[in-house]
Amino acid sequence: AMFLRQQAVKLDNQFKVMCVALYPSSPDVFLCGGYSSEVKAWDSRCSKVGLIVYKAGIQQTLGILCLRGGMDFITSTDCVSRDSADRTLIAWDYQTTAKVSNQIYHERYTCPSLALHPQEESFVAQTNGNYAALFSSQKPYRMNKRRRFEGHKVEGFAVQCDFSPDGTILASGSSTGFAHFYDYHYARTLHSFQAHSQPCLCVSQHPVLPATAATCDWVGEIKIWH
């Protein structure tokens, strides 16, 4: 089959974009963040003006995660103080732009990526502490201190994490070039292998085919694994 690719909309965001998330309740609305103290919501049908602006009072937004239902969303920022990671994860009310909470994560590590569990009310935050932390996706978004996913390295790279479609496996890249697969419920390593010689930034599991995944690395190489 042949697919025609064309530009649907072009937006002047006025800052370098690092992350984009589609708003789940409207296919025309998306959120974007990056090298700015603001996160913007855009409607692709009226591209001249930002729909809503969320003022975070930070320097950079690293990731955006829309929660189920679309009432709230989580942003990951570069804001880490000397004593705690105050405002590292911020929960927002989409409609009012109010901060629902900025006291979600209290360890002194930034979180380069976020992933929502496909079935349970939870999400994970990849951290520069070389582990993925588990949180409730319902208020007050408490962290599960008894379960976290360790074994991979982040070390300042934008290493992503991703759930299998049924939510039983969490996959993560690693700055060492490895791909890691964890049992979600027991937070233990199921399998890991050297996928790249460069830092492995993403491991994505196929939504239909079993035991099939794609990985990509720091220099742009993509591999399919069976």
Backbone as CSV, one residue per row, in Angstrom:
resi,resn,N_x,N_y,N_z,CA_x,CA_y,CA_z,C_x,C_y,C_z
1,ALA,0.842,-1.181,0.000,0.000,0.000,0.000,0.883,1.239,0.000
2,MET,0.406,2.285,-0.652,1.144,3.536,-0.709,0.458,4.562,0.184
3,PHE,1.248,5.250,1.027,0.722,6.255,1.923,1.251,7.620,1.492
4,LEU,0.359,8.594,1.345,0.754,9.949,1.010,0.920,10.747,2.290
5,ARG,2.081,11.346,2.458,2.357,12.118,3.654,2.301,13.603,3.321
6,GLN,1.531,14.341,4.076,1.470,15.774,3.868,1.303,16.472,5.204
7,GLN,1.756,17.706,5.249,1.679,18.486,6.478,0.243,18.868,6.769
8,ALA,-0.238,18.537,7.957,-1.610,18.858,8.343,-1.712,20.249,8.960
9,VAL,-0.723,20.619,9.760,-0.756,21.922,10.427,0.671,22.312,10.803
10,LYS,0.941,23.619,10.777,2.239,24.137,11.185,2.011,25.218,12.226
11,LEU,2.701,25.104,13.366,2.471,25.999,14.500,3.747,26.728,14.879
12,ASP,3.614,27.996,15.207,4.735,28.770,15.739,4.681,28.696,17.252
13,ASN,5.431,27.766,17.797,5.354,27.503,19.235,6.203,28.467,20.056
14,GLN,7.181,29.099,19.438,8.047,30.099,20.066,9.014,29.516,21.093
15,PHE,9.146,28.210,21.137,10.215,27.574,21.900,10.501,26.203,21.305
16,LYS,11.689,25.686,21.594,12.096,24.396,21.059,11.306,23.278,21.731
17,VAL,10.585,22.512,20.945,9.704,21.469,21.473,10.502,20.199,21.765
18,MET,10.295,19.650,22.962,10.941,18.409,23.377,9.956,17.250,23.523
19,CYS,8.670,17.561,23.738,7.692,16.502,23.977,6.306,16.960,23.520
20,VAL,5.533,16.017,23.005,4.182,16.275,22.521,3.287,15.130,22.982
21,ALA,2.055,15.451,23.380,1.094,14.425,23.781,-0.269,14.784,23.227
22,LEU,-0.938,13.813,22.611,-2.298,14.030,22.124,-3.271,14.013,23.288
23,TYR,-4.201,14.958,23.283,-5.202,15.022,24.344,-6.251,13.942,24.093
24,PRO,-6.506,13.031,25.047,-7.324,11.849,24.770,-8.790,12.138,24.451
25,SER,-9.325,13.259,24.927,-10.747,13.542,24.718,-11.039,14.274,23.415
26,SER,-10.002,14.737,22.712,-10.210,15.458,21.465,-9.044,15.172,20.524
27,PRO,-9.299,14.597,19.363,-8.201,14.255,18.443,-7.522,15.465,17.817
28,ASP,-8.127,16.635,17.937,-7.556,17.837,17.339,-6.676,18.634,18.297
29,VAL,-6.642,18.241,19.562,-5.912,18.994,20.584,-4.668,18.218,21.001
30,PHE,-3.553,18.918,21.145,-2.344,18.293,21.650,-1.594,19.273,22.537
31,LEU,-0.798,18.715,23.451,0.002,19.474,24.394,1.461,19.381,23.991
32,CYS,2.190,20.476,24.142,3.618,20.425,23.832,4.410,21.209,24.866
33,GLY,5.611,20.710,25.139,6.516,21.348,26.090,7.930,21.251,25.577
34,GLY,8.820,21.980,26.211,10.214,21.958,25.792,11.025,22.973,26.552
35,TYR,11.869,23.713,25.843,12.745,24.697,26.475,11.961,25.974,26.766
36,SER,11.102,25.904,27.754,10.246,27.024,28.120,9.696,26.784,29.515
37,SER,9.280,27.856,30.165,8.612,27.730,31.460,7.138,27.391,31.292
38,GLU,6.679,27.261,30.055,5.268,27.025,29.783,5.051,25.708,29.036
39,VAL,3.870,25.156,29.240,3.347,24.072,28.416,2.140,24.635,27.681
40,LYS,2.021,24.330,26.390,0.925,24.880,25.602,0.030,23.772,25.063
41,ALA,-1.274,24.044,25.082,-2.244,23.180,24.416,-2.653,23.869,23.118
42,TRP,-2.611,23.125,22.022,-2.952,23.656,20.710,-4.129,22.897,20.124
43,ASP,-4.978,23.604,19.384,-6.034,22.988,18.593,-5.622,23.127,17.131
44,SER,-5.435,22.021,16.453,-4.936,22.056,15.080,-5.909,22.725,14.109
45,ARG,-7.163,22.914,14.549,-8.143,23.564,13.679,-8.012,25.085,13.689
46,CYS,-7.333,25.620,14.727,-7.111,27.074,14.803,-5.666,27.299,15.221
47,SER,-4.754,27.166,14.294,-3.329,27.077,14.582,-2.661,28.408,14.889
48,LYS,-3.363,29.500,14.805,-2.733,30.800,15.007,-2.510,31.122,16.480
49,VAL,-3.355,30.611,17.363,-3.298,30.965,18.777,-3.280,29.697,19.627
50,GLY,-2.412,29.676,20.647,-2.403,28.563,21.582,-3.710,28.495,22.349
51,LEU,-4.286,27.300,22.463,-5.581,27.131,23.104,-5.515,27.472,24.593
52,ILE,-4.556,26.872,25.306,-4.382,27.087,26.744,-2.884,27.109,27.032
53,VAL,-2.476,27.927,28.009,-1.080,27.993,28.427,-0.996,27.612,29.904
54,TYR,-0.082,26.704,30.221,0.155,26.248,31.593,1.520,26.772,32.019
55,LYS,1.545,27.615,33.038,2.785,28.260,33.462,3.390,27.491,34.623
56,ALA,4.519,26.832,34.338,5.098,25.912,35.314,6.178,26.546,36.180
57,GLY,6.761,27.663,35.742,7.839,28.280,36.516,9.099,27.436,36.555
58,ILE,9.395,26.766,35.436,10.583,25.918,35.326,11.331,26.307,34.052
59,GLN,12.440,25.647,33.789,13.213,25.964,32.594,12.893,25.056,31.418
60,GLN,12.538,23.808,31.708,12.350,22.854,30.618,11.363,21.761,31.019
61,THR,10.483,21.406,30.090,9.578,20.271,30.258,10.153,19.083,29.505
62,LEU,10.324,17.972,30.207,10.959,16.785,29.623,9.952,15.803,29.045
63,GLY,8.762,15.728,29.650,7.764,14.762,29.197,6.370,15.183,29.606
64,ILE,5.371,14.720,28.850,3.965,14.991,29.138,3.205,13.679,29.069
65,LEU,2.341,13.433,30.055,1.536,12.216,30.091,0.090,12.589,30.390
66,CYS,-0.817,12.343,29.434,-2.250,12.573,29.650,-2.847,11.351,30.340
67,LEU,-3.572,11.592,31.413,-4.174,10.495,32.157,-5.533,10.141,31.563
68,ARG,-6.017,8.951,31.868,-7.293,8.508,31.324,-8.418,9.437,31.778
69,GLY,-9.297,9.714,30.859,-10.385,10.640,31.148,-10.076,12.048,30.687
70,GLY,-8.800,12.405,30.621,-8.401,13.686,30.084,-8.595,14.872,31.001
71,MET,-8.989,14.650,32.253,-9.176,15.779,33.165,-7.845,16.329,33.655
72,ASP,-6.888,15.440,33.910,-5.577,15.844,34.410,-4.478,15.316,33.488
73,PHE,-3.312,15.944,33.559,-2.133,15.410,32.898,-0.909,15.694,33.762
74,ILE,0.150,14.927,33.533,1.387,15.018,34.305,2.485,15.560,33.397
75,THR,3.286,16.490,33.926,4.487,16.914,33.202,5.713,16.593,34.043
76,SER,6.781,16.242,33.356,8.074,16.029,33.987,8.956,17.222,33.646
77,THR,9.662,17.774,34.628,10.442,18.984,34.412,11.885,18.781,34.842
78,ASP,12.701,19.797,34.576,14.113,19.744,34.963,14.351,20.369,36.334
79,CYS,13.275,20.632,37.086,13.388,21.383,38.337,13.713,20.457,39.503
80,VAL,14.944,20.500,39.955,15.383,19.717,41.112,16.117,20.648,42.061
81,SER,15.668,20.683,43.313,16.328,21.524,44.305,17.425,20.738,44.998
82,ARG,18.125,21.388,45.901,19.223,20.733,46.619,18.716,19.605,47.510
83,ASP,17.531,19.791,48.104,17.046,18.845,49.102,16.019,17.849,48.567
84,SER,15.297,18.216,47.502,14.267,17.318,46.987,13.956,17.667,45.544
85,ALA,13.150,16.817,44.912,12.754,17.043,43.528,11.409,17.761,43.496
86,ASP,11.314,18.881,44.195,10.105,19.684,44.198,9.801,20.158,42.777
87,ARG,8.588,19.905,42.319,8.122,20.265,40.977,8.749,19.433,39.869
88,THR,9.429,18.343,40.200,9.949,17.475,39.149,8.807,16.846,38.368
89,LEU,7.758,16.402,39.053,6.520,15.946,38.422,5.394,16.861,38.875
90,ILE,4.648,17.391,37.919,3.540,18.285,38.217,2.268,17.716,37.604
91,ALA,1.202,17.645,38.391,-0.115,17.258,37.883,-0.926,18.519,37.627
92,TRP,-1.554,18.593,36.453,-2.304,19.769,36.024,-3.780,19.437,35.813
93,ASP,-4.635,20.402,36.102,-6.027,20.342,35.689,-6.101,20.921,34.273
94,TYR,-6.523,20.113,33.312,-6.493,20.549,31.915,-7.355,21.793,31.689
95,GLN,-8.543,21.829,32.264,-9.483,22.911,31.986,-9.102,24.223,32.660
96,THR,-8.718,24.163,33.932,-8.490,25.391,34.696,-7.037,25.855,34.645
97,THR,-6.108,25.021,34.181,-4.649,25.245,34.161,-4.039,25.281,35.561
98,ALA,-4.807,24.897,36.586,-4.287,24.896,37.952,-3.397,23.684,38.190
99,LYS,-2.372,23.862,39.041,-1.540,22.735,39.461,-2.314,21.920,40.491
100,VAL,-2.610,20.680,40.161,-3.285,19.787,41.101,-2.315,19.365,42.197
101,SER,-1.056,19.112,41.818,-0.018,18.756,42.790,1.345,18.970,42.170
102,ASN,2.294,19.453,42.961,3.697,19.493,42.528,4.585,18.831,43.575
103,GLN,3.962,17.970,44.387,4.692,17.252,45.436,4.519,15.747,45.244
104,ILE,4.685,15.288,44.021,4.450,13.881,43.713,5.690,13.038,43.949
105,TYR,6.834,13.572,43.553,8.095,12.812,43.588,9.110,13.604,44.399
106,HIS,9.737,12.951,45.371,10.565,13.680,46.332,12.032,13.249,46.325
107,GLU,12.457,12.545,45.300,13.862,12.186,45.209,14.570,13.118,44.235
108,ARG,15.855,13.286,44.411,16.596,14.311,43.670,17.066,13.821,42.292
109,TYR,16.123,13.376,41.484,16.428,12.929,40.130,15.375,13.494,39.175
110,THR,15.818,13.920,38.014,14.865,14.287,36.981,14.325,13.025,36.322
111,CYS,13.183,13.164,35.638,12.495,12.024,35.029,12.331,12.287,33.534
112,PRO,13.190,11.713,32.689,13.165,12.047,31.259,11.977,11.515,30.484
113,SER,11.219,10.546,31.030,10.069,10.032,30.276,9.028,9.449,31.230
114,LEU,7.784,9.377,30.740,6.644,8.876,31.499,5.875,7.881,30.632
115,ALA,5.241,6.891,31.270,4.442,5.911,30.524,3.237,5.505,31.358
116,LEU,2.063,5.475,30.739,0.811,5.121,31.411,0.529,3.635,31.240
117,HIS,0.153,2.971,32.338,-0.212,1.557,32.245,-1.499,1.433,31.433
118,PRO,-1.583,0.467,30.493,-2.750,0.379,29.607,-4.036,-0.072,30.279
119,GLN,-3.952,-0.673,31.476,-5.152,-1.194,32.119,-5.319,-0.694,33.548
120,GLU,-4.264,-0.716,34.339,-4.365,-0.306,35.732,-4.244,1.207,35.881
121,GLU,-4.667,1.714,37.043,-4.577,3.149,37.318,-3.186,3.464,37.870
122,SER,-2.195,3.403,36.995,-0.821,3.659,37.406,-0.011,4.158,36.225
123,PHE,1.137,4.771,36.531,2.081,5.166,35.496,3.486,5.035,36.050
124,VAL,4.469,4.975,35.165,5.863,4.917,35.583,6.592,6.162,35.100
125,ALA,7.586,6.566,35.872,8.464,7.668,35.508,9.882,7.134,35.444
126,GLN,10.497,7.245,34.296,11.913,6.910,34.164,12.720,7.964,34.913
127,THR,13.718,7.574,35.689,14.452,8.536,36.494,15.948,8.456,36.222
128,ASN,16.625,9.561,36.469,18.079,9.581,36.366,18.750,8.972,37.585
129,GLY,17.968,8.339,38.450,18.507,7.510,39.516,18.731,6.083,39.046
130,ASN,18.600,5.854,37.732,18.775,4.532,37.116,17.729,3.531,37.589
131,TYR,16.490,3.991,37.680,15.346,3.116,37.945,14.088,3.800,37.431
132,ALA,13.049,3.019,37.185,11.733,3.537,36.837,10.854,3.440,38.073
133,ALA,10.249,4.560,38.463,9.405,4.622,39.651,7.944,4.436,39.254
134,LEU,7.179,3.815,40.131,5.771,3.522,39.885,4.886,4.449,40.722
135,PHE,3.845,5.009,40.089,2.936,5.937,40.750,1.489,5.557,40.465
136,SER,0.590,5.938,41.372,-0.838,5.856,41.096,-1.201,6.965,40.118
137,SER,-2.085,6.683,39.168,-2.542,7.710,38.237,-3.817,8.380,38.716
138,GLN,-4.182,8.137,39.972,-5.304,8.814,40.591,-4.798,9.680,41.734
139,LYS,-5.501,10.780,42.008,-5.102,11.680,43.081,-5.014,10.913,44.392
140,PRO,-3.983,11.175,45.198,-2.935,12.194,45.083,-1.654,11.704,44.396
141,TYR,-1.744,10.720,43.508,-0.612,10.280,42.677,0.567,9.786,43.519
142,ARG,0.288,8.962,44.491,1.346,8.495,45.390,2.297,7.524,44.695
143,MET,3.572,7.609,45.065,4.575,6.692,44.547,4.526,5.385,45.324
144,ASN,4.667,4.272,44.621,4.752,2.955,45.243,6.203,2.742,45.671
145,LYS,6.482,2.874,46.946,7.858,2.781,47.445,8.362,1.350,47.536
146,ARG,7.465,0.380,47.385,7.859,-1.025,47.502,8.168,-1.659,46.141
147,ARG,7.837,-0.955,45.070,8.034,-1.557,43.750,8.672,-0.537,42.807
148,ARG,9.872,-0.847,42.327,10.476,-0.035,41.282,11.328,-0.931,40.394
149,PHE,11.652,-0.451,39.209,12.256,-1.277,38.166,13.709,-0.852,37.984
150,GLU,14.631,-1.758,38.370,16.058,-1.450,38.384,16.822,-2.428,37.502
151,GLY,17.998,-1.996,37.053,18.862,-2.851,36.251,19.406,-2.146,35.023
152,HIS,18.685,-1.132,34.541,19.139,-0.352,33.392,19.814,0.931,33.874
153,LYS,20.462,1.631,32.951,21.128,2.895,33.248,20.496,4.010,32.412
154,VAL,20.396,5.185,33.010,19.857,6.357,32.312,20.970,7.373,32.067
155,GLU,21.599,7.831,33.143,22.813,8.642,33.073,22.675,9.884,32.191
156,GLY,21.529,10.553,32.292,21.344,11.807,31.582,20.773,11.696,30.188
157,PHE,20.597,10.493,29.661,19.998,10.315,28.339,18.469,10.257,28.460
158,ALA,17.784,10.604,27.374,16.317,10.591,27.370,15.810,9.179,27.109
159,VAL,16.118,8.273,28.020,15.749,6.861,27.875,14.249,6.700,28.127
160,GLN,13.569,6.057,27.179,12.118,5.865,27.266,11.800,4.518,27.914
161,CYS,10.553,4.410,28.385,10.036,3.128,28.857,8.642,2.930,28.260
162,ASP,8.214,1.667,28.127,6.986,1.382,27.391,6.380,0.080,27.902
163,PHE,5.042,0.047,28.027,4.336,-1.156,28.460,3.942,-2.010,27.267
164,SER,3.858,-3.321,27.508,3.249,-4.212,26.530,1.750,-3.909,26.486
165,PRO,1.050,-4.268,25.403,-0.381,-3.952,25.299,-1.229,-4.482,26.443
166,ASP,-0.848,-5.627,27.016,-1.621,-6.175,28.139,-1.123,-5.675,29.492
167,GLY,-0.039,-4.877,29.489,0.446,-4.280,30.729,1.265,-5.186,31.612
168,THR,1.584,-6.387,31.167,2.321,-7.319,32.024,3.833,-7.099,31.965
169,ILE,4.321,-6.448,30.912,5.761,-6.247,30.729,6.063,-4.769,30.556
170,LEU,7.070,-4.293,31.265,7.588,-2.948,31.079,8.946,-3.065,30.405
171,ALA,9.115,-2.374,29.289,10.386,-2.390,28.564,11.078,-1.050,28.725
172,SER,12.400,-1.086,28.762,13.179,0.142,28.904,14.469,0.023,28.118
173,GLY,14.918,1.143,27.592,16.253,1.199,27.032,17.273,1.387,28.134
174,SER,18.520,1.645,27.745,19.579,1.849,28.712,20.717,2.616,28.043
175,SER,21.387,3.445,28.820,22.530,4.184,28.282,23.671,3.243,27.893
176,THR,23.632,2.006,28.371,24.643,1.007,28.028,24.372,0.343,26.679
177,GLY,23.236,0.649,26.050,22.873,0.025,24.780,22.002,-1.200,24.932
178,PHE,21.702,-1.605,26.163,20.879,-2.787,26.404,19.392,-2.457,26.294
179,ALA,18.606,-3.459,25.955,17.148,-3.428,26.074,16.768,-4.300,27.263
180,HIS,15.901,-3.791,28.130,15.500,-4.489,29.350,13.987,-4.723,29.347
181,PHE,13.601,-5.903,29.811,12.193,-6.253,29.918,11.913,-6.703,31.341
182,TYR,10.931,-6.054,31.992,10.613,-6.318,33.398,9.208,-6.893,33.536
183,ASP,9.054,-7.800,34.491,7.732,-8.245,34.913,7.095,-7.101,35.698
184,TYR,5.981,-6.567,35.197,5.379,-5.388,35.814,4.927,-5.656,37.249
185,HIS,4.282,-6.786,37.498,3.693,-7.035,38.805,4.726,-7.366,39.879
186,TYR,5.858,-7.982,39.487,6.873,-8.369,40.465,8.132,-7.513,40.385
187,ALA,8.168,-6.582,39.424,9.301,-5.650,39.276,10.637,-6.396,39.220
188,ARG,10.682,-7.480,38.483,11.928,-8.230,38.312,12.265,-8.332,36.833
189,THR,13.545,-8.498,36.533,13.998,-8.579,35.149,13.602,-9.915,34.533
190,LEU,12.955,-9.862,33.384,12.627,-11.064,32.630,13.712,-11.388,31.620
191,HIS,14.237,-10.336,30.976,15.220,-10.545,29.911,15.913,-9.226,29.606
192,SER,17.169,-9.291,29.233,17.887,-8.119,28.758,18.934,-8.578,27.744
193,PHE,19.233,-7.726,26.780,20.230,-8.066,25.776,20.842,-6.796,25.212
194,GLN,22.044,-6.942,24.643,22.758,-5.819,24.034,22.126,-5.528,22.675
195,ALA,21.348,-4.459,22.608,20.657,-4.123,21.368,21.487,-3.200,20.477
196,HIS,22.285,-2.312,21.089,23.055,-1.321,20.337,24.399,-1.089,21.023
197,SER,25.347,-0.598,20.246,26.628,-0.190,20.832,26.544,1.203,21.420
198,GLN,25.583,2.006,20.936,25.303,3.343,21.463,24.165,3.245,22.485
199,PRO,23.922,4.310,23.286,22.799,4.280,24.227,21.484,3.943,23.533
200,CYS,20.762,2.989,24.090,19.454,2.582,23.575,18.399,3.479,24.217
201,LEU,17.742,4.311,23.420,16.820,5.309,23.961,15.384,4.824,24.035
202,CYS,15.023,3.813,23.259,13.618,3.409,23.234,13.499,1.932,22.913
203,VAL,12.587,1.257,23.615,12.205,-0.122,23.318,10.685,-0.151,23.227
204,SER,10.162,-0.453,22.053,8.718,-0.443,21.835,8.253,-1.835,21.444
205,GLN,7.293,-2.363,22.199,6.793,-3.706,21.952,5.637,-3.677,20.950
206,HIS,5.639,-4.645,20.041,4.634,-4.666,18.982,3.235,-4.853,19.584
207,PRO,2.237,-4.107,19.103,0.903,-4.202,19.699,0.160,-5.489,19.379
208,VAL,0.623,-6.254,18.375,-0.084,-7.480,17.971,0.832,-8.693,17.994
209,LEU,1.988,-8.606,17.345,2.874,-9.761,17.227,3.551,-10.068,18.557
210,PRO,3.515,-11.323,19.012,4.173,-11.671,20.277,5.689,-11.685,20.135
211,ALA,6.381,-11.365,21.216,7.852,-11.427,21.275,8.503,-10.645,20.146
212,THR,7.929,-9.515,19.794,8.479,-8.654,18.751,8.596,-7.235,19.291
213,ALA,9.759,-6.624,19.089,9.981,-5.279,19.619,10.894,-4.511,18.678
214,ALA,10.812,-3.197,18.763,11.701,-2.308,18.019,12.546,-1.526,19.010
215,THR,13.800,-1.296,18.677,14.680,-0.487,19.518,15.338,0.587,18.659
216,CYS,15.706,1.700,19.297,16.462,2.729,18.587,17.548,3.267,19.502
217,ASP,18.586,3.847,18.882,19.715,4.294,19.684,20.003,5.775,19.476
218,TRP,21.045,6.232,20.147,21.424,7.642,20.209,21.766,8.219,18.845
219,VAL,22.270,7.396,17.928,22.682,7.898,16.614,21.622,7.673,15.538
220,GLY,20.443,7.165,15.927,19.330,7.067,14.991,19.115,5.726,14.343
221,GLU,19.828,4.690,14.775,19.637,3.357,14.211,18.423,2.673,14.845
222,ILE,17.579,2.076,14.028,16.386,1.362,14.491,16.529,-0.115,14.121
223,LYS,16.206,-0.986,15.069,16.274,-2.437,14.834,14.960,-3.081,15.245
224,ILE,14.567,-4.134,14.516,13.398,-4.946,14.848,13.896,-6.291,15.373
225,TRP,13.344,-6.719,16.518,13.789,-7.956,17.161,12.618,-8.934,17.291
226,HIS,12.930,-10.212,17.100,11.937,-11.281,17.283,12.457,-12.259,18.327
